[in-house]
Amino acid sequence: MSSNNKIRYLLVTDIPAPWREKVYEQVHRHFGNEFHVVYCNNNEKRRLWKFPLGKHPKTLLKTITITLDKLKENYLNLGIIPFMLKHRPKIVVCFSLVPTVFIAFALSKLVRAKIIVFADTWLGRDKDITWVQKMARKLAYGFFPDAYLGASKQTLNMYKYYNKNVPDECLFLSALCADNEYFRKVLDGQDIRKKYDIMFSGRIVDTKNPLFFADVAVKVREILGKCSVLVIGDGDDKLRNEMFKVFEETDIDYYFPGFIEHSKLPEYYSQSKVLLLPTSGDCWGVVINEAFVSGVPVVTTNMTAAAGELVIDGKNGYVLAMESDLWAEKIAKLLDDTKKLDKFSKCSKKTVKEFNFEKAAQGIIEAIEFLNRE
């Protein structure tokens, strides 16, 4: 680790995230104080999570928040200008395409810093973006970068879509991860009773299709004669109440503890048999990682980059079209086959081992060292 206090490697990102802070800690351990993270904001309004920030050098800039719709927040942090002009980093890693990041792109060119673009989205997730957003991606992925970091193989494919001249040697992976070590530490040796047949975890919003989840629960109950449900998370009150109304009208046993702090998540996942993620568009879905490290198979759609990369159809879960009868049939058969459920559970734990903070950090380190060699 270098003792040099000069910032040579700067990472500019939107907000801290629980699946990235420990990754940045490991990058810091490798590069020492030459590595520094700049945040545009301390959190998004829609995020209820609370977690400790990583033990790495960091700066939180004063921000102007521009909200274009109910969910998406954009940040304009003019403080990035004096910050970058003062420190003149050698390599700048830019995550998220908020206005501040485009300023960082331009300043990187000005101070002759090399640029690594970093994203977690993919073409399926971005299928309905506006032409302005498409032009922003073409500019960000085609003109500025010297190297590319992606949270999934689908992200790397997206880069090639917007820039057909990207050489393979410039592409690096830094996957999204749960805190595998923490989950295992909490759950190791515990005698856990599976109280819930199916589980919903995440924000209760349209793209997560909570009413589809409720419909599947009803149909599983029709097949098996029972279906106990766990729902954790928060979000749209109207959608949540509509989902619970379905449960109550069909006499489905459900439990809703609301939003759960990260430190308490293992005990909730571990009490469930199968996690359902009927998403219409996720970058990844770290809830899948959290379920897998808890030994819980996952049923999801092909509208998450984790489908095929983490969720392997027929091995540790299912990747299905959005047809509630199909979901109910597959889930009911799985719940009724304890040997298969146990096999899926063991495969889930094995698969998720490869998605860890160490490998995620190594991807960032390799991208930086690649540009250092040029």
Buried (B, 14 or more C-beta within 10 A) or exposed (E): EEEEEEBBBBBBBBBBBBBBBBBBBBBBBBBBBBBBBBBBBEBBEEBBEEBEBBEBBBBBBEBEBEEEEEEEBBBBBBBBBEBBEEBBBBBBBBBBBBBBBBBBBEBBEEEEBBBBBBBBBBBBBBEEEEEEEEEBBEBBBBEBBBBBBBBBBBBBBBBBBBBEEBEEEBBBBBBBBBBBEBBBEBBEEEEBEBBBBBBBBBBBBEBBBBBBBBBBBBBBBEBBEEBBBBBBBBBBEEBBEBBBEBBEEBEBBBBBEEEBEBEEBBBBBBBBBBBBBBBBBBBBBBBBBBBBBBBBBBBBBBBBBBBBBBBBBEBBBBBBEBEBEBBBBBBBEBBEEEEBBEBBBEBBBEBBEEBBBEBBBBBBBBBBBBBEEE
